[in-house]
Amino acid sequence: MKPTITLEYCPKCGWLLRSAWMAQELLTTFTDDVHGVLLQPSETSGLFSVRVDEQVIFDRKTAGRFPDIKELKQLVRDAVAPDKPLGHSDRKPA
Amino acid sequence: MKPTITLEYCPKCGWLLRSAWMAQELLTTFTDDVHGVLLQPSETSGLFSVRVDEQVIFDRKTAGRFPDIKELKQLVRDAVAPDKPLGHSDRKPA
């Protein structure tokens, strides 16, 4: 089974729209690499986190911010398809 | 565990956008009634189906069309929150 990406978001904070946008970005980039993207309303206020199966790859509380989309794609890529090039969204060489 | 709604769609058909829109409609209406909505790219061409957990509540091949959003909300409501009124999206009395 391919991995499932979960975007858990605080609906009372109004974060459905940005989460749905991120879901579409991830599904456009990783169509063949993932089982799907789950949008999950959280019961915890202020929560925004991204999981690959059970593994948390981004948490807003820990980071103190939302991910930008380039960073999010890199994190997902590293977890689900480490050899996949991301074009414009790829890391610049050090 | 609350039910998970799965929208399985054919990515090659370009159906991500309508599926993501439907996901947002469902998450807006059923925020507290569902575990989440899973957007799942299908490997089967032309497939569009909606499941509540494992139960298929709409299949494009069977229906010969896409659901309209009012119909989709009624189907989901009947499966996850049968007593929930849907306001404008509710059935008219016979």
N, CA and C atoms of all chains as a GROMACS GRO file, in nm:
protein
  564
    1MET      N    1   0.085  -0.121   0.000
    1MET     CA    2   0.000   0.000   0.000
    1MET      C    3   0.088   0.125   0.000
    2LYS      N    4   0.059   0.216  -0.090
    2LYS     CA    5   0.132   0.343  -0.092
    2LYS      C    6   0.095   0.424   0.032
    3PRO      N    7   0.180   0.518   0.072
    3PRO     CA    8   0.152   0.595   0.193
    3PRO      C    9   0.035   0.692   0.176
    4THR      N   10  -0.032   0.716   0.287
    4THR     CA   11  -0.140   0.815   0.293
    4THR      C   12  -0.086   0.941   0.362
    5ILE      N   13  -0.107   1.055   0.299
    5ILE     CA   14  -0.069   1.182   0.360
    5ILE      C   15  -0.193   1.236   0.433
    6THR      N   16  -0.177   1.271   0.558
    6THR     CA   17  -0.288   1.330   0.633
    6THR      C   18  -0.257   1.476   0.665
    7LEU      N   19  -0.350   1.562   0.628
    7LEU     CA   20  -0.342   1.702   0.668
    7LEU      C   21  -0.448   1.723   0.776
    8GLU      N   22  -0.405   1.734   0.900
    8GLU     CA   23  -0.500   1.757   1.010
    8GLU      C   24  -0.499   1.906   1.040
    9TYR      N   25  -0.618   1.965   1.043
    9TYR     CA   26  -0.628   2.112   1.053
    9TYR      C   27  -0.738   2.150   1.150
   10CYS      N   28  -0.727   2.270   1.204
   10CYS     CA   29  -0.828   2.326   1.296
   10CYS      C   30  -0.937   2.393   1.214
   11PRO      N   31  -1.057   2.333   1.211
   11PRO     CA   32  -1.162   2.394   1.130
   11PRO      C   33  -1.210   2.527   1.185
   12LYS      N   34  -1.209   2.540   1.319
   12LYS     CA   35  -1.254   2.666   1.380
   12LYS      C   36  -1.160   2.782   1.348
   13CYS      N   37  -1.036   2.748   1.316
   13CYS     CA   38  -0.938   2.851   1.278
   13CYS      C   39  -0.954   2.892   1.132
   14GLY      N   40  -1.040   2.820   1.058
   14GLY     CA   41  -1.060   2.855   0.917
   14GLY      C   42  -0.951   2.803   0.826
   15TRP      N   43  -0.889   2.692   0.864
   15TRP     CA   44  -0.776   2.641   0.788
   15TRP      C   45  -0.810   2.533   0.686
   16LEU      N   46  -0.940   2.513   0.663
   16LEU     CA   47  -0.978   2.416   0.559
   16LEU      C   48  -0.925   2.459   0.423
   17LEU      N   49  -0.937   2.588   0.392
   17LEU     CA   50  -0.904   2.631   0.256
   17LEU      C   51  -0.756   2.611   0.224
   18ARG      N   52  -0.669   2.650   0.318
   18ARG     CA   53  -0.527   2.631   0.291
   18ARG      C   54  -0.490   2.482   0.290
   19SER      N   55  -0.560   2.404   0.374
   19SER     CA   56  -0.532   2.260   0.376
   19SER      C   57  -0.576   2.194   0.245
   20ALA      N   58  -0.692   2.236   0.194
   20ALA     CA   59  -0.740   2.180   0.068
   20ALA      C   60  -0.650   2.222  -0.048
   21TRP      N   61  -0.600   2.343  -0.041
   21TRP     CA   62  -0.505   2.387  -0.144
   21TRP      C   63  -0.378   2.300  -0.139
   22MET      N   64  -0.325   2.280  -0.016
   22MET     CA   65  -0.204   2.197  -0.003
   22MET      C   66  -0.230   2.054  -0.051
   23ALA      N   67  -0.350   2.003  -0.021
   23ALA     CA   68  -0.385   1.868  -0.067
   23ALA      C   69  -0.379   1.860  -0.219
   24GLN      N   70  -0.430   1.962  -0.285
   24GLN     CA   71  -0.429   1.963  -0.432
   24GLN      C   72  -0.287   1.974  -0.487
   25GLU      N   73  -0.206   2.056  -0.423
   25GLU     CA   74  -0.066   2.066  -0.464
   25GLU      C   75   0.004   1.929  -0.452
   26LEU      N   76  -0.017   1.863  -0.337
   26LEU     CA   77   0.049   1.734  -0.315
   26LEU      C   78  -0.003   1.628  -0.412
   27LEU      N   79  -0.134   1.629  -0.436
   27LEU     CA   80  -0.191   1.529  -0.527
   27LEU      C   81  -0.149   1.554  -0.672
   28THR      N   82  -0.124   1.678  -0.706
   28THR     CA   83  -0.075   1.708  -0.841
   28THR      C   84   0.069   1.659  -0.857
   29THR      N   85   0.149   1.680  -0.755
   29THR     CA   86   0.292   1.643  -0.764
   29THR      C   87   0.314   1.493  -0.741
   30PHE      N   88   0.238   1.434  -0.648
   30PHE     CA   89   0.266   1.296  -0.605
   30PHE      C   90   0.154   1.198  -0.642
   31THR      N   91   0.084   1.227  -0.752
   31THR     CA   92  -0.030   1.144  -0.795
   31THR      C   93  -0.002   0.995  -0.786
   32ASP      N   94   0.112   0.952  -0.839
   32ASP     CA   95   0.140   0.809  -0.848
   32ASP      C   96   0.218   0.756  -0.728
   33ASP      N   97   0.254   0.845  -0.637
   33ASP     CA   98   0.341   0.806  -0.526
   33ASP      C   99   0.266   0.784  -0.395
   34VAL      N  100   0.142   0.830  -0.389
   34VAL     CA  101   0.067   0.819  -0.264
   34VAL      C  102  -0.064   0.743  -0.285
   35HIS      N  103  -0.113   0.687  -0.175
   35HIS     CA  104  -0.247   0.628  -0.177
   35HIS      C  105  -0.353   0.737  -0.189
   36GLY      N  106  -0.330   0.846  -0.118
   36GLY     CA  107  -0.423   0.958  -0.123
   36GLY      C  108  -0.386   1.060  -0.017
   37VAL      N  109  -0.462   1.168  -0.014
   37VAL     CA  110  -0.443   1.271   0.088
   37VAL      C  111  -0.572   1.284   0.167
   38LEU      N  112  -0.560   1.268   0.298
   38LEU     CA  113  -0.674   1.277   0.389
   38LEU      C  114  -0.679   1.415   0.452
   39LEU      N  115  -0.792   1.483   0.434
   39LEU     CA  116  -0.817   1.609   0.505
   39LEU      C  117  -0.894   1.578   0.631
   40GLN      N  118  -0.835   1.605   0.745
   40GLN     CA  119  -0.893   1.563   0.872
   40GLN      C  120  -0.915   1.684   0.964
   41PRO      N  121  -1.041   1.719   0.991
   41PRO     CA  122  -1.066   1.828   1.086
   41PRO      C  123  -1.018   1.787   1.224
   42SER      N  124  -0.948   1.876   1.293
   42SER     CA  125  -0.896   1.845   1.425
   42SER      C  126  -0.994   1.891   1.532
   43GLU      N  127  -0.995   1.820   1.644
   43GLU     CA  128  -1.073   1.868   1.758
   43GLU      C  129  -0.988   1.956   1.850
   44THR      N  130  -0.860   1.966   1.817
   44THR     CA  131  -0.768   2.048   1.897
   44THR      C  132  -0.753   2.185   1.831
   45SER      N  133  -0.784   2.290   1.906
   45SER     CA  134  -0.774   2.426   1.852
   45SER      C  135  -0.630   2.458   1.814
   46GLY      N  136  -0.614   2.521   1.700
   46GLY     CA  137  -0.482   2.569   1.659
   46GLY      C  138  -0.391   2.463   1.602
   47LEU      N  139  -0.445   2.340   1.585
   47LEU     CA  140  -0.360   2.234   1.535
   47LEU      C  141  -0.353   2.234   1.382
   48PHE      N  142  -0.232   2.224   1.331
   48PHE     CA  143  -0.211   2.195   1.189
   48PHE      C  144  -0.091   2.103   1.182
   49SER      N  145  -0.114   1.980   1.134
   49SER     CA  146   0.000   1.891   1.122
   49SER      C  147  -0.012   1.806   0.996
   50VAL      N  148   0.101   1.759   0.950
   50VAL     CA  149   0.108   1.677   0.829
   50VAL      C  150   0.172   1.544   0.866
   51ARG      N  151   0.105   1.436   0.829
   51ARG     CA  152   0.160   1.303   0.857
   51ARG      C  153   0.175   1.223   0.728
   52VAL      N  154   0.277   1.139   0.725
   52VAL     CA  155   0.291   1.037   0.621
   52VAL      C  156   0.265   0.906   0.693
   53ASP      N  157   0.152   0.843   0.663
   53ASP     CA  158   0.100   0.734   0.746
   53ASP      C  159   0.098   0.784   0.892
   54GLU      N  160   0.171   0.721   0.981
   54GLU     CA  161   0.164   0.766   1.123
   54GLU      C  162   0.272   0.866   1.160
   55GLN      N  163   0.364   0.889   1.068
   55GLN     CA  164   0.481   0.973   1.099
   55GLN      C  165   0.452   1.122   1.077
   56VAL      N  166   0.468   1.202   1.182
   56VAL     CA  167   0.448   1.346   1.169
   56VAL      C  168   0.569   1.407   1.098
   57ILE      N  169   0.545   1.474   0.985
   57ILE     CA  170   0.658   1.538   0.914
   57ILE      C  171   0.654   1.691   0.928
   58PHE      N  172   0.540   1.744   0.972
   58PHE     CA  173   0.535   1.887   1.002
   58PHE      C  174   0.429   1.912   1.106
   59ASP      N  175   0.462   1.996   1.204
   59ASP     CA  176   0.364   2.034   1.306
   59ASP      C  177   0.377   2.184   1.330
   60ARG      N  178   0.263   2.252   1.315
   60ARG     CA  179   0.265   2.398   1.326
   60ARG      C  180   0.311   2.445   1.463
   61LYS      N  181   0.267   2.377   1.568
   61LYS     CA  182   0.305   2.418   1.704
   61LYS      C  183   0.456   2.409   1.724
   62THR      N  184   0.513   2.298   1.676
   62THR     CA  185   0.657   2.279   1.688
   62THR      C  186   0.734   2.381   1.606
   63ALA      N  187   0.685   2.403   1.483
   63ALA     CA  188   0.758   2.492   1.391
   63ALA      C  189   0.730   2.639   1.421
   64GLY      N  190   0.615   2.667   1.482
   64GLY     CA  191   0.579   2.806   1.508
   64GLY      C  192   0.528   2.879   1.385
   65ARG      N  193   0.494   2.803   1.280
   65ARG     CA  194   0.448   2.863   1.154
   65ARG      C  195   0.388   2.754   1.067
   66PHE      N  196   0.327   2.794   0.957
   66PHE     CA  197   0.286   2.698   0.854
   66PHE      C  198   0.405   2.669   0.762
   67PRO      N  199   0.401   2.553   0.697
   67PRO     CA  200   0.508   2.525   0.598
   67PRO      C  201   0.481   2.606   0.472
   68ASP      N  202   0.587   2.645   0.401
   68ASP     CA  203   0.555   2.693   0.268
   68ASP      C  204   0.547   2.571   0.176
   69ILE      N  205   0.490   2.592   0.061
   69ILE     CA  206   0.451   2.477  -0.021
   69ILE      C  207   0.573   2.402  -0.075
   70LYS      N  208   0.680   2.477  -0.099
   70LYS     CA  209   0.804   2.415  -0.148
   70LYS      C  210   0.862   2.323  -0.041
   71GLU      N  211   0.865   2.376   0.081
   71GLU     CA  212   0.915   2.298   0.194
   71GLU      C  213   0.829   2.173   0.216
   72LEU      N  214   0.697   2.191   0.208
   72LEU     CA  215   0.606   2.078   0.229
   72LEU      C  216   0.630   1.968   0.125
   73LYS      N  217   0.648   2.010   0.000
   73LYS     CA  218   0.672   1.908  -0.104
   73LYS      C  219   0.805   1.837  -0.083
   74GLN      N  220   0.905   1.911  -0.037
   74GLN     CA  221   1.034   1.846  -0.009
   74GLN      C  222   1.021   1.743   0.103
   75LEU      N  223   0.946   1.780   0.208
   75LEU     CA  224   0.928   1.688   0.322
   75LEU      C  225   0.853   1.563   0.278
   76VAL      N  226   0.748   1.582   0.198
   76VAL     CA  227   0.671   1.467   0.150
   76VAL      C  228   0.756   1.383   0.055
   77ARG      N  229   0.826   1.450  -0.033
   77ARG     CA  230   0.914   1.378  -0.126
   77ARG      C  231   1.015   1.292  -0.051
   78ASP      N  232   1.080   1.352   0.048
   78ASP     CA  233   1.182   1.278   0.124
   78ASP      C  234   1.122   1.153   0.188
   79ALA      N  235   0.994   1.160   0.224
   79ALA     CA  236   0.930   1.046   0.292
   79ALA      C  237   0.873   0.944   0.194
   80VAL      N  238   0.822   0.987   0.081
   80VAL     CA  239   0.748   0.892  -0.004
   80VAL      C  240   0.819   0.857  -0.134
   81ALA      N  241   0.905   0.946  -0.184
   81ALA     CA  242   0.968   0.921  -0.313
   81ALA      C  243   1.101   0.994  -0.317
   82PRO      N  244   1.198   0.946  -0.234
   82PRO     CA  245   1.323   1.022  -0.213
   82PRO      C  246   1.403   1.051  -0.341
   83ASP      N  247   1.381   0.972  -0.444
   83ASP     CA  248   1.458   0.995  -0.567
   83ASP      C  249   1.387   1.086  -0.667
   84LYS      N  250   1.267   1.132  -0.629
   84LYS     CA  251   1.188   1.211  -0.724
   84LYS      C  252   1.238   1.356  -0.729
   85PRO      N  253   1.272   1.403  -0.848
   85PRO     CA  254   1.309   1.545  -0.860
   85PRO      C  255   1.185   1.632  -0.855
   86LEU      N  256   1.199   1.750  -0.797
   86LEU     CA  257   1.082   1.838  -0.780
   86LEU      C  258   1.089   1.964  -0.866
   87GLY      N  259   1.188   1.970  -0.957
   87GLY     CA  260   1.195   2.086  -1.045
   87GLY      C  261   1.214   2.214  -0.967
   88HIS      N  262   1.128   2.311  -0.993
   88HIS     CA  263   1.141   2.442  -0.928
   88HIS      C  264   1.134   2.432  -0.776
   89SER      N  265   1.066   2.328  -0.726
   89SER     CA  266   1.050   2.316  -0.581
   89SER      C  267   1.166   2.245  -0.513
   90ASP      N  268   1.272   2.216  -0.590
   90ASP     CA  269   1.379   2.139  -0.528
   90ASP      C  270   1.476   2.228  -0.453
   91ARG      N  271   1.545   2.164  -0.362
   91ARG     CA  272   1.647   2.237  -0.287
   91ARG      C  273   1.753   2.290  -0.383
   92LYS      N  274   1.798   2.411  -0.356
   92LYS     CA  275   1.917   2.458  -0.427
   92LYS      C  276   2.038   2.386  -0.370
   93PRO      N  277   2.139   2.357  -0.455
   93PRO     CA  278   2.260   2.294  -0.402
   93PRO      C  279   2.327   2.388  -0.301
   94ALA      N  280   2.389   2.330  -0.200
   94ALA     CA  281   2.451   2.411  -0.094
   94ALA      C  282   2.572   2.486  -0.151
   95MET      N  283  -1.471   0.545   1.617
   95MET     CA  284  -1.411   0.626   1.508
   95MET      C  285  -1.520   0.673   1.413
   96LYS      N  286  -1.523   0.803   1.389
   96LYS     CA  287  -1.619   0.857   1.291
   96LYS      C  288  -1.585   0.806   1.150
   97PRO      N  289  -1.683   0.805   1.062
   97PRO     CA  290  -1.657   0.750   0.928
   97PRO      C  291  -1.564   0.839   0.844
   98THR      N  292  -1.491   0.774   0.756
   98THR     CA  293  -1.407   0.844   0.658
   98THR      C  294  -1.476   0.842   0.523
   99ILE      N  295  -1.489   0.960   0.463
   99ILE     CA  296  -1.543   0.969   0.327
   99ILE      C  297  -1.426   0.962   0.229
  100THR      N  298  -1.435   0.872   0.131
  100THR     CA  299  -1.331   0.865   0.029
  100THR      C  300  -1.386   0.910  -0.105
  101LEU      N  301  -1.318   1.005  -0.167
  101LEU     CA  302  -1.349   1.043  -0.304
  101LEU      C  303  -1.238   0.986  -0.391
  102GLU      N  304  -1.270   0.880  -0.466
  102GLU     CA  305  -1.170   0.822  -0.556
  102GLU      C  306  -1.196   0.876  -0.695
  103TYR      N  307  -1.092   0.928  -0.758
  103TYR     CA  308  -1.111   0.999  -0.886
  103TYR      C  309  -1.001   0.962  -0.984
  104CYS      N  310  -1.032   0.977  -1.111
  104CYS     CA  311  -0.935   0.951  -1.218
  104CYS      C  312  -0.852   1.076  -1.242
  105PRO      N  313  -0.724   1.071  -1.203
  105PRO     CA  314  -0.643   1.193  -1.220
  105PRO      C  315  -0.617   1.226  -1.366
  106LYS      N  316  -0.606   1.122  -1.451
  106LYS     CA  317  -0.580   1.148  -1.593
  106LYS      C  318  -0.700   1.216  -1.660
  107CYS      N  319  -0.818   1.199  -1.602
  107CYS     CA  320  -0.938   1.265  -1.654
  107CYS      C  321  -0.948   1.410  -1.609
  108GLY      N  322  -0.856   1.451  -1.520
  108GLY     CA  323  -0.860   1.589  -1.472
  108GLY      C  324  -0.965   1.615  -1.366
  109TRP      N  325  -0.997   1.513  -1.290
  109TRP     CA  326  -1.106   1.526  -1.194
  109TRP      C  327  -1.061   1.560  -1.052
  110LEU      N  328  -0.933   1.595  -1.036
  110LEU     CA  329  -0.888   1.638  -0.903
  110LEU      C  330  -0.963   1.763  -0.857
  111LEU      N  331  -0.982   1.858  -0.949
  111LEU     CA  332  -1.038   1.986  -0.905
  111LEU      C  333  -1.181   1.972  -0.855
  112ARG      N  334  -1.262   1.897  -0.929
  112ARG     CA  335  -1.400   1.880  -0.881
  112ARG      C  336  -1.405   1.795  -0.754
  113SER      N  337  -1.313   1.700  -0.744
  113SER     CA  338  -1.311   1.617  -0.623
  113SER      C  339  -1.269   1.699  -0.501
  114ALA      N  340  -1.171   1.787  -0.521
  114ALA     CA  341  -1.126   1.871  -0.410
  114ALA      C  342  -1.235   1.970  -0.371
  115TRP      N  343  -1.308   2.017  -0.467
  115TRP     CA  344  -1.421   2.106  -0.437
  115TRP      C  345  -1.527   2.030  -0.354
  116MET      N  346  -1.561   1.909  -0.400
  116MET     CA  347  -1.660   1.830  -0.325
  116MET      C  348  -1.610   1.800  -0.183
  117ALA      N  349  -1.480   1.771  -0.170
  117ALA     CA  350  -1.423   1.745  -0.038
  117ALA      C  351  -1.445   1.866   0.053
  118GLN      N  352  -1.422   1.984   0.000
  118GLN     CA  353  -1.439   2.105   0.081
  118GLN      C  354  -1.585   2.128   0.118
  119GLU      N  355  -1.674   2.101   0.024
  119GLU     CA  356  -1.818   2.112   0.054
  119GLU      C  357  -1.856   2.016   0.167
  120LEU      N  358  -1.809   1.891   0.157
  120LEU     CA  359  -1.844   1.791   0.258
  120LEU      C  360  -1.782   1.826   0.394
  121LEU      N  361  -1.658   1.872   0.392
  121LEU     CA  362  -1.592   1.907   0.518
  121LEU      C  363  -1.654   2.030   0.582
  122THR      N  364  -1.708   2.118   0.501
  122THR     CA  365  -1.777   2.236   0.556
  122THR      C  366  -1.908   2.194   0.622
  123THR      N  367  -1.980   2.105   0.555
  123THR     CA  368  -2.111   2.063   0.607
  123THR      C  369  -2.100   1.962   0.720
  124PHE      N  370  -2.004   1.870   0.710
  124PHE     CA  371  -1.998   1.756   0.803
  124PHE      C  372  -1.872   1.759   0.891
  125THR      N  373  -1.824   1.878   0.922
  125THR     CA  374  -1.701   1.893   1.002
  125THR      C  375  -1.695   1.801   1.123
  126ASP      N  376  -1.805   1.800   1.199
  126ASP     CA  377  -1.803   1.726   1.326
  126ASP      C  378  -1.855   1.583   1.312
  127ASP      N  379  -1.899   1.547   1.191
  127ASP     CA  380  -1.963   1.417   1.171
  127ASP      C  381  -1.870   1.313   1.109
  128VAL      N  382  -1.758   1.358   1.055
  128VAL     CA  383  -1.669   1.264   0.986
  128VAL      C  384  -1.528   1.268   1.046
  129HIS      N  385  -1.457   1.158   1.027
  129HIS     CA  386  -1.316   1.156   1.063
  129HIS      C  387  -1.237   1.244   0.968
  130GLY      N  388  -1.273   1.237   0.840
  130GLY     CA  389  -1.207   1.318   0.739
  130GLY      C  390  -1.252   1.278   0.601
  131VAL      N  391  -1.199   1.349   0.501
  131VAL     CA  392  -1.227   1.315   0.361
  131VAL      C  393  -1.095   1.282   0.293
  132LEU      N  394  -1.090   1.163   0.234
  132LEU     CA  395  -0.970   1.117   0.165
  132LEU      C  396  -0.985   1.138   0.015
  133LEU      N  397  -0.892   1.212  -0.043
  133LEU     CA  398  -0.886   1.226  -0.189
  133LEU      C  399  -0.789   1.120  -0.241
  134GLN      N  400  -0.842   1.026  -0.320
  134GLN     CA  401  -0.761   0.912  -0.364
  134GLN      C  402  -0.755   0.904  -0.516
  135PRO      N  403  -0.637   0.927  -0.573
  135PRO     CA  404  -0.623   0.911  -0.718
  135PRO      C  405  -0.646   0.765  -0.754
  136SER      N  406  -0.726   0.742  -0.858
  136SER     CA  407  -0.756   0.605  -0.900
  136SER      C  408  -0.660   0.561  -1.009
  137GLU      N  409  -0.631   0.431  -1.012
  137GLU     CA  410  -0.552   0.379  -1.123
  137GLU      C  411  -0.643   0.333  -1.237
  138THR      N  412  -0.774   0.337  -1.213
  138THR     CA  413  -0.871   0.297  -1.315
  138THR      C  414  -0.921   0.420  -1.391
  139SER      N  415  -0.902   0.419  -1.523
  139SER     CA  416  -0.946   0.534  -1.603
  139SER      C  417  -1.097   0.554  -1.592
  140GLY      N  418  -1.139   0.676  -1.581
  140GLY     CA  419  -1.281   0.708  -1.584
  140GLY      C  420  -1.353   0.682  -1.453
  141LEU      N  421  -1.278   0.642  -1.350
  141LEU     CA  422  -1.345   0.610  -1.224
  141LEU      C  423  -1.368   0.736  -1.139
  142PHE      N  424  -1.489   0.748  -1.089
  142PHE     CA  425  -1.519   0.844  -0.984
  142PHE      C  426  -1.618   0.778  -0.891
  143SER      N  427  -1.578   0.759  -0.766
  143SER     CA  428  -1.671   0.697  -0.672
  143SER      C  429  -1.655   0.759  -0.534
  144VAL      N  430  -1.761   0.749  -0.457
  144VAL     CA  431  -1.764   0.804  -0.322
  144VAL      C  432  -1.794   0.691  -0.226
  145ARG      N  433  -1.712   0.679  -0.123
  145ARG     CA  434  -1.735   0.574  -0.023
  145ARG      C  435  -1.747   0.636   0.116
  146VAL      N  436  -1.831   0.572   0.197
  146VAL     CA  437  -1.834   0.601   0.340
  146VAL      C  438  -1.774   0.478   0.406
  147ASP      N  439  -1.656   0.494   0.463
  147ASP     CA  440  -1.574   0.379   0.501
  147ASP      C  441  -1.565   0.285   0.379
  148GLU      N  442  -1.615   0.163   0.389
  148GLU     CA  443  -1.600   0.072   0.274
  148GLU      C  444  -1.723   0.071   0.182
  149GLN      N  445  -1.829   0.139   0.226
  149GLN     CA  446  -1.956   0.134   0.151
  149GLN      C  447  -1.960   0.237   0.038
  150VAL      N  448  -1.980   0.189  -0.085
  150VAL     CA  449  -1.991   0.280  -0.200
  150VAL      C  450  -2.129   0.347  -0.198
  151ILE      N  451  -2.130   0.480  -0.193
  151ILE     CA  452  -2.260   0.549  -0.194
  151ILE      C  453  -2.286   0.618  -0.327
  152PHE      N  454  -2.183   0.634  -0.409
  152PHE     CA  455  -2.204   0.686  -0.544
  152PHE      C  456  -2.093   0.634  -0.633
  153ASP      N  457  -2.131   0.590  -0.755
  153ASP     CA  458  -2.033   0.546  -0.853
  153ASP      C  459  -2.072   0.602  -0.989
  154ARG      N  460  -1.978   0.674  -1.049
  154ARG     CA  461  -2.008   0.742  -1.176
  154ARG      C  462  -2.046   0.644  -1.287
  155LYS      N  463  -1.978   0.530  -1.292
  155LYS     CA  464  -2.008   0.430  -1.396
  155LYS      C  465  -2.150   0.379  -1.382
  156THR      N  466  -2.190   0.350  -1.259
  156THR     CA  467  -2.326   0.300  -1.235
  156THR      C  468  -2.431   0.406  -1.265
  157ALA      N  469  -2.402   0.529  -1.220
  157ALA     CA  470  -2.501   0.636  -1.235
  157ALA      C  471  -2.502   0.696  -1.376
  158GLY      N  472  -2.389   0.684  -1.446
  158GLY     CA  473  -2.380   0.743  -1.579
  158GLY      C  474  -2.357   0.894  -1.576
  159ARG      N  475  -2.319   0.946  -1.460
  159ARG     CA  476  -2.301   1.091  -1.444
  159ARG      C  477  -2.231   1.116  -1.311
  160PHE      N  478  -2.192   1.242  -1.292
  160PHE     CA  479  -2.144   1.284  -1.161
  160PHE      C  480  -2.264   1.320  -1.072
  161PRO      N  481  -2.245   1.314  -0.940
  161PRO     CA  482  -2.353   1.359  -0.852
  161PRO      C  483  -2.357   1.512  -0.852
  162ASP      N  484  -2.476   1.569  -0.832
  162ASP     CA  485  -2.468   1.712  -0.801
  162ASP      C  486  -2.444   1.725  -0.650
  163ILE      N  487  -2.408   1.844  -0.609
  163ILE     CA  488  -2.357   1.858  -0.473
  163ILE      C  489  -2.467   1.838  -0.370
  164LYS      N  490  -2.587   1.876  -0.405
  164LYS     CA  491  -2.700   1.858  -0.314
  164LYS      C  492  -2.726   1.709  -0.291
  165GLU      N  493  -2.726   1.635  -0.401
  165GLU     CA  494  -2.745   1.490  -0.394
  165GLU      C  495  -2.633   1.425  -0.312
  166LEU      N  496  -2.511   1.468  -0.337
  166LEU     CA  497  -2.398   1.410  -0.266
  166LEU      C  498  -2.410   1.433  -0.115
  167LYS      N  499  -2.449   1.554  -0.079
  167LYS     CA  500  -2.464   1.582   0.065
  167LYS      C  501  -2.576   1.501   0.127
  168GLN      N  502  -2.684   1.480   0.052
  168GLN     CA  503  -2.792   1.397   0.105
  168GLN      C  504  -2.745   1.253   0.126
  169LEU      N  505  -2.670   1.201   0.029
  169LEU     CA  506  -2.621   1.063   0.040
  169LEU      C  507  -2.527   1.048   0.160
  170VAL      N  508  -2.438   1.146   0.176
  170VAL     CA  509  -2.344   1.140   0.288
  170VAL      C  510  -2.420   1.157   0.420
  171ARG      N  511  -2.511   1.251   0.423
  171ARG     CA  512  -2.591   1.273   0.543
  171ARG      C  513  -2.665   1.144   0.583
  172ASP      N  514  -2.730   1.080   0.486
  172ASP     CA  515  -2.805   0.958   0.517
  172ASP      C  516  -2.713   0.851   0.578
  173ALA      N  517  -2.587   0.849   0.536
  173ALA     CA  518  -2.495   0.747   0.586
  173ALA      C  519  -2.429   0.786   0.719
  174VAL      N  520  -2.400   0.914   0.740
  174VAL     CA  521  -2.319   0.949   0.857
  174VAL      C  522  -2.395   1.023   0.966
  175ALA      N  523  -2.502   1.093   0.930
  175ALA     CA  524  -2.574   1.174   1.029
  175ALA      C  525  -2.719   1.187   0.985
  176PRO      N  526  -2.795   1.074   0.989
  176PRO     CA  527  -2.929   1.070   0.929
  176PRO      C  528  -3.026   1.174   0.984
  177ASP      N  529  -3.001   1.224   1.105
  177ASP     CA  530  -3.093   1.322   1.163
  177ASP      C  531  -3.054   1.467   1.135
  178LYS      N  532  -2.943   1.483   1.063
  178LYS     CA  533  -2.891   1.619   1.042
  178LYS      C  534  -2.971   1.690   0.932
  179PRO      N  535  -3.027   1.807   0.960
  179PRO     CA  536  -3.094   1.883   0.854
  179PRO      C  537  -2.989   1.951   0.765
  180LEU      N  538  -3.020   1.961   0.637
  180LEU     CA  539  -2.923   2.019   0.544
  180LEU      C  540  -2.966   2.155   0.489
  181GLY      N  541  -3.072   2.210   0.544
  181GLY     CA  542  -3.115   2.343   0.499
  181GLY      C  543  -3.149   2.343   0.351
  182HIS      N  544  -3.088   2.434   0.277
  182HIS     CA  545  -3.117   2.447   0.134
  182HIS      C  546  -3.092   2.320   0.056
  183SER      N  547  -3.001   2.237   0.107
  183SER     CA  548  -2.967   2.115   0.033
  183SER      C  549  -3.057   1.998   0.068
  184ASP      N  550  -3.163   2.024   0.146
  184ASP     CA  551  -3.245   1.910   0.187
  184ASP      C  552  -3.349   1.875   0.082
  185ARG      N  553  -3.392   1.752   0.092
  185ARG     CA  554  -3.499   1.707   0.002
  185ARG      C  555  -3.624   1.792   0.023
  186LYS      N  556  -3.690   1.824  -0.086
  186LYS     CA  557  -3.822   1.882  -0.073
  186LYS      C  558  -3.920   1.774  -0.033
  187PRO      N  559  -4.021   1.808   0.048
  187PRO     CA  560  -4.122   1.709   0.081
  187PRO      C  561  -4.194   1.662  -0.045
  188ALA      N  562  -4.234   1.535  -0.047
  188ALA     CA  563  -4.299   1.479  -0.167
  188ALA      C  564  -4.438   1.544  -0.185
   0.00000   0.00000   0.00000
